[in-house]
Amino acid sequence: MNAEAAAPANADTDEMPAIELVCPMPGFAEHRRFVLVRMDDAGALFSMRSLEDPDLRFLVIAPNPFFPGYEPEIEEETLAMLGAAGTSDLLVLLVVTAPGSITEATANLMAPIVVDTTTRRAIQTVLTGSDLPVRAPLVSA
C-alpha cells in the first residue's frame, strides 16, 4: 500500500489524521500519538510528529520510490496487535536517518513502521528471519 492511501485530513496543511502506536518506539515510551505531515508533493517523504511533544519528529518514507519491490512479510502477531483483518489496509513506512547530506541518508529496512489506515493504529515491527539492512542508503554513491 502506498502513502497516498492515507489521505490528508486537511489539504491545506498536508497533515494526516493522528496515528497511535500500540507499542512505543524504543527509547520513546511516553510518545504514542503521532501525526504524519507530508513533506513532498509525491507523498514519499513524511515527518512523523509526536502529539505529546511537537519537537519530537521522525523522518519517514514510503519505501517504493527508494526500494522498489520492498514488501515485508507482516507477521500474524503484528496484524493482531493492530487489529487488522489483513494486509490490504496497511501502510508501510521506513524510518530515515539523515546525519548530513542526502547522500548520507539511510533507511531502516529491518524495522518498518506498519500503520493500519482503517484503525490508525501503528507499530514499529522487527522483521524476523530477514537479513535486510538497518542502514540501507537512500541514494547510490
Phi and psi in radians as a Rosetta constraint file:
Dihedral C 1 N 2 CA 2 C 2 CIRCULARHARMONIC -1.676 0.35
Dihedral N 2 CA 2 C 2 N 3 CIRCULARHARMONIC 2.945 0.35
Dihedral C 2 N 3 CA 3 C 3 CIRCULARHARMONIC -1.173 0.35
Dihedral N 3 CA 3 C 3 N 4 CIRCULARHARMONIC -0.400 0.35
Dihedral C 3 N 4 CA 4 C 4 CIRCULARHARMONIC -1.101 0.35
Dihedral N 4 CA 4 C 4 N 5 CIRCULARHARMONIC -0.401 0.35
Dihedral C 4 N 5 CA 5 C 5 CIRCULARHARMONIC -1.166 0.35
Dihedral N 5 CA 5 C 5 N 6 CIRCULARHARMONIC -0.407 0.35
Dihedral C 5 N 6 CA 6 C 6 CIRCULARHARMONIC -1.623 0.35
Dihedral N 6 CA 6 C 6 N 7 CIRCULARHARMONIC 1.325 0.35
Dihedral C 6 N 7 CA 7 C 7 CIRCULARHARMONIC -1.062 0.35
Dihedral N 7 CA 7 C 7 N 8 CIRCULARHARMONIC 2.526 0.35
Dihedral C 7 N 8 CA 8 C 8 CIRCULARHARMONIC -1.059 0.35
Dihedral N 8 CA 8 C 8 N 9 CIRCULARHARMONIC 2.503 0.35
Dihedral C 8 N 9 CA 9 C 9 CIRCULARHARMONIC -1.275 0.35
Dihedral N 9 CA 9 C 9 N 10 CIRCULARHARMONIC -0.555 0.35
Dihedral C 9 N 10 CA 10 C 10 CIRCULARHARMONIC -2.415 0.35
Dihedral N 10 CA 10 C 10 N 11 CIRCULARHARMONIC 1.940 0.35
Dihedral C 10 N 11 CA 11 C 11 CIRCULARHARMONIC -1.079 0.35
Dihedral N 11 CA 11 C 11 N 12 CIRCULARHARMONIC -0.401 0.35
Dihedral C 11 N 12 CA 12 C 12 CIRCULARHARMONIC -1.298 0.35
Dihedral N 12 CA 12 C 12 N 13 CIRCULARHARMONIC -0.485 0.35
Dihedral C 12 N 13 CA 13 C 13 CIRCULARHARMONIC -1.901 0.35
Dihedral N 13 CA 13 C 13 N 14 CIRCULARHARMONIC -0.229 0.35
Dihedral C 13 N 14 CA 14 C 14 CIRCULARHARMONIC 1.026 0.35
Dihedral N 14 CA 14 C 14 N 15 CIRCULARHARMONIC 0.412 0.35
Dihedral C 14 N 15 CA 15 C 15 CIRCULARHARMONIC -1.658 0.35
Dihedral N 15 CA 15 C 15 N 16 CIRCULARHARMONIC 2.341 0.35
Dihedral C 15 N 16 CA 16 C 16 CIRCULARHARMONIC -1.737 0.35
Dihedral N 16 CA 16 C 16 N 17 CIRCULARHARMONIC 2.848 0.35
Dihedral C 16 N 17 CA 17 C 17 CIRCULARHARMONIC -0.985 0.35
Dihedral N 17 CA 17 C 17 N 18 CIRCULARHARMONIC 2.669 0.35
Dihedral C 17 N 18 CA 18 C 18 CIRCULARHARMONIC -1.096 0.35
Dihedral N 18 CA 18 C 18 N 19 CIRCULARHARMONIC 2.560 0.35
Dihedral C 18 N 19 CA 19 C 19 CIRCULARHARMONIC -2.031 0.35
Dihedral N 19 CA 19 C 19 N 20 CIRCULARHARMONIC 2.667 0.35
Dihedral C 19 N 20 CA 20 C 20 CIRCULARHARMONIC -2.120 0.35
Dihedral N 20 CA 20 C 20 N 21 CIRCULARHARMONIC 2.197 0.35
Dihedral C 20 N 21 CA 21 C 21 CIRCULARHARMONIC -1.353 0.35
Dihedral N 21 CA 21 C 21 N 22 CIRCULARHARMONIC 2.201 0.35
Dihedral C 21 N 22 CA 22 C 22 CIRCULARHARMONIC -1.266 0.35
Dihedral N 22 CA 22 C 22 N 23 CIRCULARHARMONIC -0.429 0.35
Dihedral C 22 N 23 CA 23 C 23 CIRCULARHARMONIC -2.332 0.35
Dihedral N 23 CA 23 C 23 N 24 CIRCULARHARMONIC 2.291 0.35
Dihedral C 23 N 24 CA 24 C 24 CIRCULARHARMONIC -1.143 0.35
Dihedral N 24 CA 24 C 24 N 25 CIRCULARHARMONIC 2.722 0.35
Dihedral C 24 N 25 CA 25 C 25 CIRCULARHARMONIC -1.199 0.35
Dihedral N 25 CA 25 C 25 N 26 CIRCULARHARMONIC 2.568 0.35
Dihedral C 25 N 26 CA 26 C 26 CIRCULARHARMONIC -0.946 0.35
Dihedral N 26 CA 26 C 26 N 27 CIRCULARHARMONIC 2.240 0.35
Dihedral C 26 N 27 CA 27 C 27 CIRCULARHARMONIC 1.562 0.35
Dihedral N 27 CA 27 C 27 N 28 CIRCULARHARMONIC -0.049 0.35
Dihedral C 27 N 28 CA 28 C 28 CIRCULARHARMONIC -2.316 0.35
Dihedral N 28 CA 28 C 28 N 29 CIRCULARHARMONIC 0.929 0.35
Dihedral C 28 N 29 CA 29 C 29 CIRCULARHARMONIC -1.033 0.35
Dihedral N 29 CA 29 C 29 N 30 CIRCULARHARMONIC -0.506 0.35
Dihedral C 29 N 30 CA 30 C 30 CIRCULARHARMONIC -1.494 0.35
Dihedral N 30 CA 30 C 30 N 31 CIRCULARHARMONIC -0.012 0.35
Dihedral C 30 N 31 CA 31 C 31 CIRCULARHARMONIC -2.069 0.35
Dihedral N 31 CA 31 C 31 N 32 CIRCULARHARMONIC 1.854 0.35
Dihedral C 31 N 32 CA 32 C 32 CIRCULARHARMONIC -2.099 0.35
Dihedral N 32 CA 32 C 32 N 33 CIRCULARHARMONIC -0.399 0.35
Dihedral C 32 N 33 CA 33 C 33 CIRCULARHARMONIC -1.875 0.35
Dihedral N 33 CA 33 C 33 N 34 CIRCULARHARMONIC 2.223 0.35
Dihedral C 33 N 34 CA 34 C 34 CIRCULARHARMONIC -2.356 0.35
Dihedral N 34 CA 34 C 34 N 35 CIRCULARHARMONIC 2.771 0.35
Dihedral C 34 N 35 CA 35 C 35 CIRCULARHARMONIC -2.177 0.35
Dihedral N 35 CA 35 C 35 N 36 CIRCULARHARMONIC 2.465 0.35
Dihedral C 35 N 36 CA 36 C 36 CIRCULARHARMONIC -1.625 0.35
Dihedral N 36 CA 36 C 36 N 37 CIRCULARHARMONIC 2.248 0.35
Dihedral C 36 N 37 CA 37 C 37 CIRCULARHARMONIC -2.049 0.35
Dihedral N 37 CA 37 C 37 N 38 CIRCULARHARMONIC 2.082 0.35
Dihedral C 37 N 38 CA 38 C 38 CIRCULARHARMONIC -1.164 0.35
Dihedral N 38 CA 38 C 38 N 39 CIRCULARHARMONIC 2.322 0.35
Dihedral C 38 N 39 CA 39 C 39 CIRCULARHARMONIC -1.949 0.35
Dihedral N 39 CA 39 C 39 N 40 CIRCULARHARMONIC -0.077 0.35
Dihedral C 39 N 40 CA 40 C 40 CIRCULARHARMONIC -2.539 0.35
Dihedral N 40 CA 40 C 40 N 41 CIRCULARHARMONIC 2.801 0.35
Dihedral C 40 N 41 CA 41 C 41 CIRCULARHARMONIC -1.198 0.35
Dihedral N 41 CA 41 C 41 N 42 CIRCULARHARMONIC -0.474 0.35
Dihedral C 41 N 42 CA 42 C 42 CIRCULARHARMONIC -1.343 0.35
Dihedral N 42 CA 42 C 42 N 43 CIRCULARHARMONIC -0.239 0.35
Dihedral C 42 N 43 CA 43 C 43 CIRCULARHARMONIC 1.302 0.35
Dihedral N 43 CA 43 C 43 N 44 CIRCULARHARMONIC 0.507 0.35
Dihedral C 43 N 44 CA 44 C 44 CIRCULARHARMONIC -1.813 0.35
Dihedral N 44 CA 44 C 44 N 45 CIRCULARHARMONIC -0.402 0.35
Dihedral C 44 N 45 CA 45 C 45 CIRCULARHARMONIC -2.101 0.35
Dihedral N 45 CA 45 C 45 N 46 CIRCULARHARMONIC 2.273 0.35
Dihedral C 45 N 46 CA 46 C 46 CIRCULARHARMONIC -2.357 0.35
Dihedral N 46 CA 46 C 46 N 47 CIRCULARHARMONIC 2.675 0.35
Dihedral C 46 N 47 CA 47 C 47 CIRCULARHARMONIC -1.816 0.35
Dihedral N 47 CA 47 C 47 N 48 CIRCULARHARMONIC 2.182 0.35
Dihedral C 47 N 48 CA 48 C 48 CIRCULARHARMONIC -1.756 0.35
Dihedral N 48 CA 48 C 48 N 49 CIRCULARHARMONIC 1.758 0.35
Dihedral C 48 N 49 CA 49 C 49 CIRCULARHARMONIC -1.753 0.35
Dihedral N 49 CA 49 C 49 N 50 CIRCULARHARMONIC 2.299 0.35
Dihedral C 49 N 50 CA 50 C 50 CIRCULARHARMONIC -1.211 0.35
Dihedral N 50 CA 50 C 50 N 51 CIRCULARHARMONIC 2.375 0.35
Dihedral C 50 N 51 CA 51 C 51 CIRCULARHARMONIC -1.437 0.35
Dihedral N 51 CA 51 C 51 N 52 CIRCULARHARMONIC -0.337 0.35
Dihedral C 51 N 52 CA 52 C 52 CIRCULARHARMONIC -1.408 0.35
Dihedral N 52 CA 52 C 52 N 53 CIRCULARHARMONIC -0.515 0.35
Dihedral C 52 N 53 CA 53 C 53 CIRCULARHARMONIC -2.550 0.35
Dihedral N 53 CA 53 C 53 N 54 CIRCULARHARMONIC 1.703 0.35
Dihedral C 53 N 54 CA 54 C 54 CIRCULARHARMONIC -1.033 0.35
Dihedral N 54 CA 54 C 54 N 55 CIRCULARHARMONIC -0.296 0.35
Dihedral C 54 N 55 CA 55 C 55 CIRCULARHARMONIC -1.388 0.35
Dihedral N 55 CA 55 C 55 N 56 CIRCULARHARMONIC -0.233 0.35
Dihedral C 55 N 56 CA 56 C 56 CIRCULARHARMONIC -1.598 0.35
Dihedral N 56 CA 56 C 56 N 57 CIRCULARHARMONIC 2.059 0.35
Dihedral C 56 N 57 CA 57 C 57 CIRCULARHARMONIC -2.448 0.35
Dihedral N 57 CA 57 C 57 N 58 CIRCULARHARMONIC 2.540 0.35
Dihedral C 57 N 58 CA 58 C 58 CIRCULARHARMONIC -2.071 0.35
Dihedral N 58 CA 58 C 58 N 59 CIRCULARHARMONIC 2.416 0.35
Dihedral C 58 N 59 CA 59 C 59 CIRCULARHARMONIC -1.509 0.35
Dihedral N 59 CA 59 C 59 N 60 CIRCULARHARMONIC 2.161 0.35
Dihedral C 59 N 60 CA 60 C 60 CIRCULARHARMONIC -2.287 0.35
Dihedral N 60 CA 60 C 60 N 61 CIRCULARHARMONIC 2.687 0.35
Dihedral C 60 N 61 CA 61 C 61 CIRCULARHARMONIC -2.280 0.35
Dihedral N 61 CA 61 C 61 N 62 CIRCULARHARMONIC 2.696 0.35
Dihedral C 61 N 62 CA 62 C 62 CIRCULARHARMONIC -1.323 0.35
Dihedral N 62 CA 62 C 62 N 63 CIRCULARHARMONIC 2.320 0.35
Dihedral C 62 N 63 CA 63 C 63 CIRCULARHARMONIC -1.205 0.35
Dihedral N 63 CA 63 C 63 N 64 CIRCULARHARMONIC -0.641 0.35
Dihedral C 63 N 64 CA 64 C 64 CIRCULARHARMONIC -0.987 0.35
Dihedral N 64 CA 64 C 64 N 65 CIRCULARHARMONIC -0.705 0.35
Dihedral C 64 N 65 CA 65 C 65 CIRCULARHARMONIC -1.113 0.35
Dihedral N 65 CA 65 C 65 N 66 CIRCULARHARMONIC -0.463 0.35
Dihedral C 65 N 66 CA 66 C 66 CIRCULARHARMONIC -1.835 0.35
Dihedral N 66 CA 66 C 66 N 67 CIRCULARHARMONIC -0.561 0.35
Dihedral C 66 N 67 CA 67 C 67 CIRCULARHARMONIC -2.322 0.35
Dihedral N 67 CA 67 C 67 N 68 CIRCULARHARMONIC 1.258 0.35
Dihedral C 67 N 68 CA 68 C 68 CIRCULARHARMONIC -0.989 0.35
Dihedral N 68 CA 68 C 68 N 69 CIRCULARHARMONIC 2.404 0.35
Dihedral C 68 N 69 CA 69 C 69 CIRCULARHARMONIC 1.522 0.35
Dihedral N 69 CA 69 C 69 N 70 CIRCULARHARMONIC -0.061 0.35
Dihedral C 69 N 70 CA 70 C 70 CIRCULARHARMONIC -1.258 0.35
Dihedral N 70 CA 70 C 70 N 71 CIRCULARHARMONIC 1.905 0.35
Dihedral C 70 N 71 CA 71 C 71 CIRCULARHARMONIC -2.414 0.35
Dihedral N 71 CA 71 C 71 N 72 CIRCULARHARMONIC 1.483 0.35
Dihedral C 71 N 72 CA 72 C 72 CIRCULARHARMONIC -1.164 0.35
Dihedral N 72 CA 72 C 72 N 73 CIRCULARHARMONIC 2.543 0.35
Dihedral C 72 N 73 CA 73 C 73 CIRCULARHARMONIC -1.439 0.35
Dihedral N 73 CA 73 C 73 N 74 CIRCULARHARMONIC 2.092 0.35
Dihedral C 73 N 74 CA 74 C 74 CIRCULARHARMONIC -1.616 0.35
Dihedral N 74 CA 74 C 74 N 75 CIRCULARHARMONIC 2.145 0.35
Dihedral C 74 N 75 CA 75 C 75 CIRCULARHARMONIC -1.204 0.35
Dihedral N 75 CA 75 C 75 N 76 CIRCULARHARMONIC 2.679 0.35
Dihedral C 75 N 76 CA 76 C 76 CIRCULARHARMONIC -1.006 0.35
Dihedral N 76 CA 76 C 76 N 77 CIRCULARHARMONIC -0.661 0.35
Dihedral C 76 N 77 CA 77 C 77 CIRCULARHARMONIC -1.068 0.35
Dihedral N 77 CA 77 C 77 N 78 CIRCULARHARMONIC -0.694 0.35
Dihedral C 77 N 78 CA 78 C 78 CIRCULARHARMONIC -1.150 0.35
Dihedral N 78 CA 78 C 78 N 79 CIRCULARHARMONIC -0.774 0.35
Dihedral C 78 N 79 CA 79 C 79 CIRCULARHARMONIC -1.028 0.35
Dihedral N 79 CA 79 C 79 N 80 CIRCULARHARMONIC -0.735 0.35
Dihedral C 79 N 80 CA 80 C 80 CIRCULARHARMONIC -1.119 0.35
Dihedral N 80 CA 80 C 80 N 81 CIRCULARHARMONIC -0.721 0.35
Dihedral C 80 N 81 CA 81 C 81 CIRCULARHARMONIC -1.118 0.35
Dihedral N 81 CA 81 C 81 N 82 CIRCULARHARMONIC -0.560 0.35
Dihedral C 81 N 82 CA 82 C 82 CIRCULARHARMONIC -1.429 0.35
Dihedral N 82 CA 82 C 82 N 83 CIRCULARHARMONIC -0.294 0.35
Dihedral C 82 N 83 CA 83 C 83 CIRCULARHARMONIC 1.311 0.35
Dihedral N 83 CA 83 C 83 N 84 CIRCULARHARMONIC 0.435 0.35
Dihedral C 83 N 84 CA 84 C 84 CIRCULARHARMONIC -1.568 0.35
Dihedral N 84 CA 84 C 84 N 85 CIRCULARHARMONIC 2.393 0.35
Dihedral C 84 N 85 CA 85 C 85 CIRCULARHARMONIC -1.365 0.35
Dihedral N 85 CA 85 C 85 N 86 CIRCULARHARMONIC -0.442 0.35
Dihedral C 85 N 86 CA 86 C 86 CIRCULARHARMONIC -2.913 0.35
Dihedral N 86 CA 86 C 86 N 87 CIRCULARHARMONIC -2.888 0.35
Dihedral C 86 N 87 CA 87 C 87 CIRCULARHARMONIC -1.720 0.35
Dihedral N 87 CA 87 C 87 N 88 CIRCULARHARMONIC -0.082 0.35
Dihedral C 87 N 88 CA 88 C 88 CIRCULARHARMONIC -1.148 0.35
Dihedral N 88 CA 88 C 88 N 89 CIRCULARHARMONIC -0.453 0.35
Dihedral C 88 N 89 CA 89 C 89 CIRCULARHARMONIC -1.805 0.35
Dihedral N 89 CA 89 C 89 N 90 CIRCULARHARMONIC 0.336 0.35
Dihedral C 89 N 90 CA 90 C 90 CIRCULARHARMONIC -1.651 0.35
Dihedral N 90 CA 90 C 90 N 91 CIRCULARHARMONIC 2.452 0.35
Dihedral C 90 N 91 CA 91 C 91 CIRCULARHARMONIC -1.965 0.35
Dihedral N 91 CA 91 C 91 N 92 CIRCULARHARMONIC 2.203 0.35
Dihedral C 91 N 92 CA 92 C 92 CIRCULARHARMONIC -1.848 0.35
Dihedral N 92 CA 92 C 92 N 93 CIRCULARHARMONIC 2.275 0.35
Dihedral C 92 N 93 CA 93 C 93 CIRCULARHARMONIC -2.224 0.35
Dihedral N 93 CA 93 C 93 N 94 CIRCULARHARMONIC 2.616 0.35
Dihedral C 93 N 94 CA 94 C 94 CIRCULARHARMONIC -1.999 0.35
Dihedral N 94 CA 94 C 94 N 95 CIRCULARHARMONIC 2.371 0.35
Dihedral C 94 N 95 CA 95 C 95 CIRCULARHARMONIC -1.374 0.35
Dihedral N 95 CA 95 C 95 N 96 CIRCULARHARMONIC 2.312 0.35
Dihedral C 95 N 96 CA 96 C 96 CIRCULARHARMONIC -1.907 0.35
Dihedral N 96 CA 96 C 96 N 97 CIRCULARHARMONIC 2.443 0.35
Dihedral C 96 N 97 CA 97 C 97 CIRCULARHARMONIC -1.956 0.35
Dihedral N 97 CA 97 C 97 N 98 CIRCULARHARMONIC 2.180 0.35
Dihedral C 97 N 98 CA 98 C 98 CIRCULARHARMONIC -2.208 0.35
Dihedral N 98 CA 98 C 98 N 99 CIRCULARHARMONIC 1.471 0.35
Dihedral C 98 N 99 CA 99 C 99 CIRCULARHARMONIC -1.221 0.35
Dihedral N 99 CA 99 C 99 N 100 CIRCULARHARMONIC -0.404 0.35
Dihedral C 99 N 100 CA 100 C 100 CIRCULARHARMONIC -2.668 0.35
Dihedral N 100 CA 100 C 100 N 101 CIRCULARHARMONIC -1.913 0.35
Dihedral C 100 N 101 CA 101 C 101 CIRCULARHARMONIC -1.426 0.35
Dihedral N 101 CA 101 C 101 N 102 CIRCULARHARMONIC 2.930 0.35
Dihedral C 101 N 102 CA 102 C 102 CIRCULARHARMONIC -1.055 0.35
Dihedral N 102 CA 102 C 102 N 103 CIRCULARHARMONIC -0.479 0.35
Dihedral C 102 N 103 CA 103 C 103 CIRCULARHARMONIC -1.213 0.35
Dihedral N 103 CA 103 C 103 N 104 CIRCULARHARMONIC -0.283 0.35
Dihedral C 103 N 104 CA 104 C 104 CIRCULARHARMONIC -1.719 0.35
Dihedral N 104 CA 104 C 104 N 105 CIRCULARHARMONIC -0.120 0.35
Dihedral C 104 N 105 CA 105 C 105 CIRCULARHARMONIC -1.188 0.35
Dihedral N 105 CA 105 C 105 N 106 CIRCULARHARMONIC 2.448 0.35
Dihedral C 105 N 106 CA 106 C 106 CIRCULARHARMONIC -2.299 0.35
Dihedral N 106 CA 106 C 106 N 107 CIRCULARHARMONIC 2.761 0.35
Dihedral C 106 N 107 CA 107 C 107 CIRCULARHARMONIC -2.117 0.35
Dihedral N 107 CA 107 C 107 N 108 CIRCULARHARMONIC 2.548 0.35
Dihedral C 107 N 108 CA 108 C 108 CIRCULARHARMONIC -1.572 0.35
Dihedral N 108 CA 108 C 108 N 109 CIRCULARHARMONIC 1.760 0.35
Dihedral C 108 N 109 CA 109 C 109 CIRCULARHARMONIC -1.439 0.35
Dihedral N 109 CA 109 C 109 N 110 CIRCULARHARMONIC -0.341 0.35
Dihedral C 109 N 110 CA 110 C 110 CIRCULARHARMONIC -1.346 0.35
Dihedral N 110 CA 110 C 110 N 111 CIRCULARHARMONIC -0.484 0.35
Dihedral C 110 N 111 CA 111 C 111 CIRCULARHARMONIC -2.319 0.35
Dihedral N 111 CA 111 C 111 N 112 CIRCULARHARMONIC 1.301 0.35
Dihedral C 111 N 112 CA 112 C 112 CIRCULARHARMONIC -1.264 0.35
Dihedral N 112 CA 112 C 112 N 113 CIRCULARHARMONIC 2.785 0.35
Dihedral C 112 N 113 CA 113 C 113 CIRCULARHARMONIC -1.653 0.35
Dihedral N 113 CA 113 C 113 N 114 CIRCULARHARMONIC 2.225 0.35
Dihedral C 113 N 114 CA 114 C 114 CIRCULARHARMONIC -1.960 0.35
Dihedral N 114 CA 114 C 114 N 115 CIRCULARHARMONIC 2.185 0.35
Dihedral C 114 N 115 CA 115 C 115 CIRCULARHARMONIC -2.051 0.35
Dihedral N 115 CA 115 C 115 N 116 CIRCULARHARMONIC 2.238 0.35
Dihedral C 115 N 116 CA 116 C 116 CIRCULARHARMONIC -1.473 0.35
Dihedral N 116 CA 116 C 116 N 117 CIRCULARHARMONIC 1.949 0.35
Dihedral C 116 N 117 CA 117 C 117 CIRCULARHARMONIC -1.234 0.35
Dihedral N 117 CA 117 C 117 N 118 CIRCULARHARMONIC -0.256 0.35
Dihedral C 117 N 118 CA 118 C 118 CIRCULARHARMONIC -1.428 0.35
Dihedral N 118 CA 118 C 118 N 119 CIRCULARHARMONIC -0.863 0.35
Dihedral C 118 N 119 CA 119 C 119 CIRCULARHARMONIC -1.601 0.35
Dihedral N 119 CA 119 C 119 N 120 CIRCULARHARMONIC -0.257 0.35
Dihedral C 119 N 120 CA 120 C 120 CIRCULARHARMONIC 1.119 0.35
Dihedral N 120 CA 120 C 120 N 121 CIRCULARHARMONIC 0.404 0.35
Dihedral C 120 N 121 CA 121 C 121 CIRCULARHARMONIC -1.621 0.35
Dihedral N 121 CA 121 C 121 N 122 CIRCULARHARMONIC 2.541 0.35
Dihedral C 121 N 122 CA 122 C 122 CIRCULARHARMONIC -2.459 0.35
Dihedral N 122 CA 122 C 122 N 123 CIRCULARHARMONIC 2.833 0.35
Dihedral C 122 N 123 CA 123 C 123 CIRCULARHARMONIC -2.714 0.35
Dihedral N 123 CA 123 C 123 N 124 CIRCULARHARMONIC 2.502 0.35
Dihedral C 123 N 124 CA 124 C 124 CIRCULARHARMONIC -1.608 0.35
Dihedral N 124 CA 124 C 124 N 125 CIRCULARHARMONIC 2.108 0.35
Dihedral C 124 N 125 CA 125 C 125 CIRCULARHARMONIC -2.021 0.35
Dihedral N 125 CA 125 C 125 N 126 CIRCULARHARMONIC 2.505 0.35
Dihedral C 125 N 126 CA 126 C 126 CIRCULARHARMONIC -1.666 0.35
Dihedral N 126 CA 126 C 126 N 127 CIRCULARHARMONIC 2.167 0.35
Dihedral C 126 N 127 CA 127 C 127 CIRCULARHARMONIC -1.337 0.35
Dihedral N 127 CA 127 C 127 N 128 CIRCULARHARMONIC 2.035 0.35
Dihedral C 127 N 128 CA 128 C 128 CIRCULARHARMONIC -1.493 0.35
Dihedral N 128 CA 128 C 128 N 129 CIRCULARHARMONIC 2.647 0.35
Dihedral C 128 N 129 CA 129 C 129 CIRCULARHARMONIC 1.191 0.35
Dihedral N 129 CA 129 C 129 N 130 CIRCULARHARMONIC 0.469 0.35
Dihedral C 129 N 130 CA 130 C 130 CIRCULARHARMONIC -2.214 0.35
Dihedral N 130 CA 130 C 130 N 131 CIRCULARHARMONIC 2.603 0.35
Dihedral C 130 N 131 CA 131 C 131 CIRCULARHARMONIC -1.910 0.35
Dihedral N 131 CA 131 C 131 N 132 CIRCULARHARMONIC 0.451 0.35
Dihedral C 131 N 132 CA 132 C 132 CIRCULARHARMONIC -1.134 0.35
Dihedral N 132 CA 132 C 132 N 133 CIRCULARHARMONIC 2.547 0.35
Dihedral C 132 N 133 CA 133 C 133 CIRCULARHARMONIC -1.339 0.35
Dihedral N 133 CA 133 C 133 N 134 CIRCULARHARMONIC 2.657 0.35
Dihedral C 133 N 134 CA 134 C 134 CIRCULARHARMONIC -1.476 0.35
Dihedral N 134 CA 134 C 134 N 135 CIRCULARHARMONIC -0.431 0.35
Dihedral C 134 N 135 CA 135 C 135 CIRCULARHARMONIC -2.264 0.35
Dihedral N 135 CA 135 C 135 N 136 CIRCULARHARMONIC 1.342 0.35
Dihedral C 135 N 136 CA 136 C 136 CIRCULARHARMONIC -1.561 0.35
Dihedral N 136 CA 136 C 136 N 137 CIRCULARHARMONIC 2.174 0.35
Dihedral C 136 N 137 CA 137 C 137 CIRCULARHARMONIC -1.050 0.35
Dihedral N 137 CA 137 C 137 N 138 CIRCULARHARMONIC 2.404 0.35
Dihedral C 137 N 138 CA 138 C 138 CIRCULARHARMONIC -1.309 0.35
Dihedral N 138 CA 138 C 138 N 139 CIRCULARHARMONIC -0.588 0.35
Dihedral C 138 N 139 CA 139 C 139 CIRCULARHARMONIC -2.217 0.35
Dihedral N 139 CA 139 C 139 N 140 CIRCULARHARMONIC 2.608 0.35
Dihedral C 139 N 140 CA 140 C 140 CIRCULARHARMONIC -1.258 0.35
Dihedral N 140 CA 140 C 140 N 141 CIRCULARHARMONIC 2.506 0.35
